[in-house]
């Protein structure tokens, strides 16, 4: 059987061809969509013309990033039960979005999260804070996706350190991968706006679900559709036996004789769970999706479609993760990528070889790789349009121009912002590619849960809430989440048994005093507390405006002009 690095010229050719076909189709869709962009509403929210089902597929595509597809399958393959905890956290999160945010946000806003936050407050400071928060969350999320894209391309082309392909070393291939993703996301957003981005995401969701379903069916077919046998084989191959199917391999680990560390591990698990469950409803690129549908009923329906797609997808990652553990083996997965991010492509190749020899193995590897690459493109495009819309609509129009910018002007600034965000993400990702960026997605969720969600909920539900409270909530949550991670073992002070650093900084550098890896347990209550205290120390109050906001949130009356007051 060929290994990933020996897939050969045929496999590489298939991979490159699939990538080119996929990119050509999505660029064609973007060119078509660019001709439909005639107003700010077209650019920021796709003209509000998408059905609940279409937006549900786009939400699924936005959410089922490569980190989900590759990361969760890899986590399950290495840690069994504990890997699936990520899936559960991501899925449960949608109930918060559905029950508390989707419909009310769609009814009371226009293009961005700040439309709701600033409605009954002083426009300029609140919109500035919302832009800062949106940009921070998006950049952390973008970095993780783009670094993943670089690693994925080097892996797919089978380039090992010391080898070259088309004149590229492994490092050069990673940089080329990051630049290609960056250029494509700039093109999607700059020309297609939300309309082009949404159609690209719908195509990617169909590809991702199709690719994952095909691989899931093939894995189950190997085991005669006996999932119990698959789990048993995975446990046997894991090296830890039945413990693989029980909690405690990765999270909440009991440390013999060390009650303090055991407690920290348990708290870390709760902290991560809180960030995942509450963060989704505060992610800017998810929130703006609710504005692309014509009414609140379609917003609810799109979340229902999203939950169905995402739930099905995560059930399939369970099969893929256990399949990789059983058929590829822990040693082969870790040898290729210590974090397990290549488990799904490795499984695709193994299953292909099982059914049809080396050639089918190469085709399956190329197919799953193209799907993973599509997932990356889809997510980065969604993040870029969230950032560019916030910068153009909130910061440029409502802060710098005090709401006097024309629609044409706002679209032009949004396109420049998309270009700027894209270039910044490319440069940062090139420098960040040697770092362990797995924590960046969890950090983005923690910031969204700490800074965005409390202020959104208090804006919608608390009559006394005011400008000072909103600013304290956003900046307090943002600074506490980022600050606590900076002083945590993620950044410094964590080493393995051999003395190698497991943190961002090298071994020997240790300024960590916050014991948890995820700050959510502390930063989320802190963000909420800042918002409440900020509100109570200020005398500002506008009950009439709150009454109008409530009517609009519940009925949708006047939502089209949310920012024009």
N, C-alpha and C positions, 0 to 999 in steps of 0.2 A: 504493500500500500504506500502511496505517496504521502509525504508529510506536507504540511502547509508550505514550507520553504522549498519543496521540490515539486510543486504542482506542475512545473514545466511551462514551456512556451505556449502550449495549447491552452492551459488554464489561464495564463496571463492574458492571452489574446481574447478569450471568452469574457474575462473580467472587464478588460478595457472596452470591448465592444458593447457590453451591457451598460456600462457607465455612460458611454457616449450616446447610446440610444435613449437612455433615461433622461439625460441632460437635454438632448435635442427636443424631446417631447415637452418637457417642462418649460424650456425656453420658448417653444412655439406657443404654449398656453399663455406665457407672460406677454409675448408680443400681441396676441389677440386681446388680452385684458387691458393692455396699455391704451388701446384705441377706445375703450369704454370709460376711461377715467376723465371726467369732464368737470367734476366739482370736488370740494373738500370732502363731502360725504362719500363720494365714490372712492377717494383715495384712502380715507381713514376707516371707513366701515363698509366698503364694497357696495355702497348705494342701499344698504339695508335690504338687499334683495335675495338673500340666501334662505332656503327653507330650513326647518328644524333638523331634518335628516342630513342635509348638506353640511350645515354648521356642526352637527354632531360628529360627522366624519372629520371635519377640520379640527375640532376640539381634540378628538382622539389622536389625530396626527400630531398636533401641537404637544400633546402630553406624552405620547408613546415615543419618546426620543430614543436615540441610540443608547443613552445611559440606561433607559428602561430595558430595551431589547437585549443589548449586550451585557449590561451591568447586572440585571436581576437574574438572567439565565446563568451568568457566571457565578453569582453569589450562591444560587441554589446548588450549582454543580460542586462548589467547594464546601458549603456549610449546611446544605440540606434544609431542614425546617427553618432555620434562622434566615436563610436567604429569602424565603417566601414572605417573611414579615414585612419586607419592603413593599411587596405587591399589595398586601392587605392594607398597609398604611396609605399607599397611593390611592387605592380604590375607595376606602372608607371616606377619604377626604372629599370625594365628590358629593357626599350627602350634605356636608356643610355648605358647599357651593350651591347645591340645588335648593336647600331649604332656607338658607339665610341671605344669599347674595344674588343669584342669577336674575330672577324676575325683577327684584327691586332696583338693581343696578341698571338693567335694560330700560326700565321705565323712567328713571330719574336722571340718567346721564345722556351724553350725546356721542362723544368719541373716546374719552379717556376716563380713568378712575378719578382724576382730579375734578371732573365736571360735577361729580357727586359730592366729593369732599369740600369743595369750595362754594357750593351753592348758597349756603346761608352764612358764609364767613367772608373775611377780607380776601379778595381774589389773589392778589400777587404773592403774598408770603406762602399761602397754602399751595398754590399751583407750583411754586418754586420747590417747596419741600416734596411734593408728589413727583415732580420731575427727577429730583435727586434720588429718591427711593426707587423709582422705575428704572433709572439708568444703572444704579448699583446692582439691583437684582438681575437685570438683563445681562450686564457685563459678566458677572460671576457665572451665570448659566451659559452664556455664549462661550466663555473660555473652555469650560468642561466639554462642550460639544465639539469645538474646533480642534482642541488637542486630541480628542478621540478620533476625529476625522483623519488627522495626520498619521496617527498610529495605525489606523485601519488600512489606509492606502499602502503604507510600507508593508504591512502584514499580507495584504492581498496580492501585492506584486511579488511576494515571496523574497523580499530583500532583507538579508540578515546583515548585521554589522560586518564590514569588510568586503561585502559583495556589492555589485552594481547592477542596475537594469536601466537600459536606455541612457546610459552614462550617469545615472543617479545613484548615489549611495543611499543607505537607509535614512540617514539624517536629512539628506536633500529631498528624498521622497516625502518625508513627513512635512517639511516646510512647503513643498509644492502642494501637498494635500490641503494644508491650512489655507494657502493662498487661493487655491481653486474654489474651496468652499466659501471663502470670504467674497471673492468676486461674484460668484453665482448668487449669493444672498443679497448683495448690493444690487445686482441686475433685477432679481425678482421684485424687490421692494421698490426700487427707484422707478422702474417702468410700469410694473403691474399694480402697485399699491396693494390695498387689502384685497381687492377683487382677484388680482393675479396670484397673490400669496395664498388665498383661500382655495382656489382651484388647484394650485400646486399641492397644497396639503391634502385635499380630497384624493388626488391621484396617489399620493404617497401612502395614505391610510389604506387604500385598496391594495396597493403593492405589499405593504407591511403585513396586513391581515392574511393576504393570499400566501405570501412566502412563509409566514409562521405556521399557517394551517397545513400547508404542504409538508413542511418538515415534521410537524407534530404527527400527522397521519403516517408518514414513513417510519418514524420512530416507534409508534404504537404497533405498526404492522410487523416490525421486527420481533416484537414480543407477543404477537397474536392478539393484540388489543387487550392484553392483560396488564393493567396498570400496577396491580399488586406485585407481579413478578418484576416489573421494571423498577419499582421502589426497592424491592428486596435485593436485586442485582446492584443497584446504585449504592445501597448501604454496605454490601459486601466489598465493593470496589473502593469505598471511601477511605478505608483504613481505620475507621472508628466503629464499624459495625452498626448495631441498632441505634446507637447514640446519634447517628446521622439524621435519623427521623424524629429526633426529640429536640426540644429547645436547649440552648446553652453552648452551641459550638462557636458562635460568633458574638452574640449579645447576651448580656446578663450572666456572664460566666461566673461560676462559683470558684473562688480561689481558696484552696485548702489552707487553713491557718491564717488567713488575712481577711478579717471581717470588713475592714475599711474598704479594701479594693473590691470585694464582692459587692458591697453597697454601692460604690461608685459605678460599677458595671451595670447594676440594676437601674440606677438613676439615669445612666447614659441611654439605656434602652427606652425608658419613658420619655426622655428628652427628645430623642430622635423621632419617636412615634408622634409626639405633640407637634413637632415641626412639620412632619409629613402630612398629618391630618388637617392641621389648621393653615398650613402654608399655601395649599392649592387655591383656596378662596381669596388669597391676596396676591397671587402672581399676576403682574400686569398683562403679560401676553395671553393669559387665559381670560382675564376680565374683559379685555377689549373685544373678545370673540362674541360676547353677548350683545354688542351693538350692531352686529352684521345681519341680524334677523329683523323682520318687520314689526314684531310685537312680542309682548311678554310670554304669550302662549308658545310661540316658536322658540323663545329662549329656554323655557322649561323643557320643551320637547327635545331641543338640541342637547341639553344636559342628560336627558334620559337616553338618547342615542349614544352619547359619549360614554355614559356609565356601562351600557350594554357592550359596546365595542371594547372598552378598556378592560372590563371584567373578563370577557372572553379571551382577550389577549393575554392577561395575566395567568389565566388557567393554562393557556398553552405554554407559557414560560415555565410552568411547573413541570410539564412533560419534557421540555427542552433541557431544563437544568438537570433533572434526574437522568435523562437520556445521555447527556454529556458525561455525567459522573459514571454511569454504567458502561458506556461504549467507548468513550475517549480515555477516561481515567484521570484521576487527580494529577498524577505526575506529568502527563503529557500537557494538560491544561496549564499547570503552573510553569512548566518549562517554556511554553510559548508566551504566557503573560501572567505574572505573579498575582494580579488582581482577578484573573479569570475572565477578563473581558472578551477573550477570543473563543470562549467555550462554544457558543452557538455556531460560528463559522466552522470550527473544528468538527463539531457534531455533523453539520451539513455534509462535509467532505467524507467523513466516516460512513454515514448512512448511504451516501451516493455510491461509494465504493462497494458497500455491502450488496446493493441492488444491481449495480451495472458496471463495476470495475472502475479503473482510474479515471476514464473520461467522464462518466456520470458524476464521480466525486468532484472533478474539476468544475463541472457545470453547476452542481449544487453549491459548492463553495462560492463561485462567482455570483450566483443568484442571491444567496443570503447576504453576501457582502454588498451587492448593489442595493438590496432592501435596507440594510443598516445605514448605508451612505445616504439613501433617500430619506431615512428618518432624521439623520443629522441635518440635511438641507432644509427639511420641513420645519424643524424646531428653530434653527437659527433665523430663518426668514420671519417666523412669528415673533421672535424676540426683537428682531431689528425693526419691524414695523411698529411694535409697541413703543420702542425707544424713540423712533423718529416722529411718531404721532404726538408723543408727550412733549418732545422738544419743540416741535413746530406749533402745535395747538395750545399747549399750556404755557410753555416758557416764552416762545417768540411772540405769538399773537396776544396772549392775555397778560403777560408780565411786561415784556419789552414794549410792545405796541399798544398795550392797554385795550385790546379787543378791536383795534381799528384796522387790522390787516385784511386785505381782500382775500377771497378764496384762492385765487391764482397765486398770490404771494405766499399763502400758507402751504400750498402744495409744493411750490418751488423750494421753500425752506425745509419741508419734510424730506424732499429728495436729497438735498444737500446733507441733512442730518443723517439719513440712511447711509450715505456715502461715508460721512465722518465716523459714524459708529462702526461701520464695516471695516474701515482702515484701522481704527483703534483696536478692534477685536483681533484683526490679523496680526498686528505688531505685538500685542500682549500675549497672544496664543503662541507665537514663535518663541518668545522668551520663557513662557510658562510650560513648554512641552516636556521639560525634564522633571517637572515637579509632579508630586502625587496629587492630581486634581480631583480625585473621586469625591472629596469632601465638599467641593464647590457647589454641587447641586443641592446637597443637604443644607449648606449655608444659605443658598438662595432661598430655599423654602423657609429657613429659620428667620431670615430678614423679612420676607413677605408676611410671615405669621406674626412677627413682633412689631413691625412698623406699619404695615398696610391694613391688615384685617381689623385690629382694634379700632382704628380711626374710621374705617368704612362702616363698621357696625354701630359705633357711637354716633356717627353722622346720621345714620338712618333711623336710629331708635331712641336717642337721648335728647330731649328737648333743650336741656341746659348746655349741651356741648357747644364749644365756641372755637374761635381761631387759635387762641393760646393753647387750648387742649389738643387741637389737631396738630399744631407744630411740635408740641412737647411729645405727643404720641409717636409721630413719624420719626423725628430726630432721636428721641430717646430709645425707641425700638431698634433703629438702624445702628446707632453708635454702640448700644449694649451688645447686639448680636455680633457685629464685626469685632468689637473690642474684646469680648470674651473668647472668641475663637483665636484671636491673636495671642492671647495669654494662655492658651490651652495646649495639651500635648500634640494637637494636630500641627502646630507651628514649630514647637521646640521641645526638647527634653525626652522624647520617647525613643528607646533603642531596643533592639532584639537581643537574644541571648549571646550573639556574637559581637555585640557592640555596634552594629550597623544602625544608622538613624532610620526611624520610621516616621519622622516628622519632616517638615519642609526644610528646616535648617539642619546643617550637618551635626553629627554626634559631637558632644562637648559643649554645644550651645544650649543653654537651658534657662529660659526666663518664664517658664510656665508656672502659674499659681492657680489657675482655674482647672479643676480636675476632669471636667466632662469634655468629650469630643464635640458634642453638639450643644449649642448654647440655649436651645429652645426652652428648657425647663425654667431658666432664670430670665432670659431676655423677653419672652412672651408676656409673663405677668408684669415685668418691668415696663414694657411698652404700654400696656394697659394702665398701669399705675401712673405713669407720666402723663398720659392723656387725661385721666381723671383729676389728678392734682392740678395740672395746667388749667383745666376748665374751672376748677373751684377757686383758684387764686385770681381769676379774671372776672370782672363784673359784666363783661359783654354777654348779651343774650338777645335772641331774636325769635320769640315764640311764633310770631306770625309767619315768618319765613319757613320755620320748621313745619307748621301746619300745611303750607303750600307744598313743601317737599313730600310730606306724608301722602297727601292727595295724589301727587304725581307718581310717587313710588308704587302706590296701590292701583292706580288707574292708567298711568301712562300719559295723562293729559299734559300737553305742552312740552313733552320730552325733547322734541326736535330742536327746540331753541334753548336747550339747557344752559348754554354758556353765554347766551346773548341777553344779559340783563344789566 
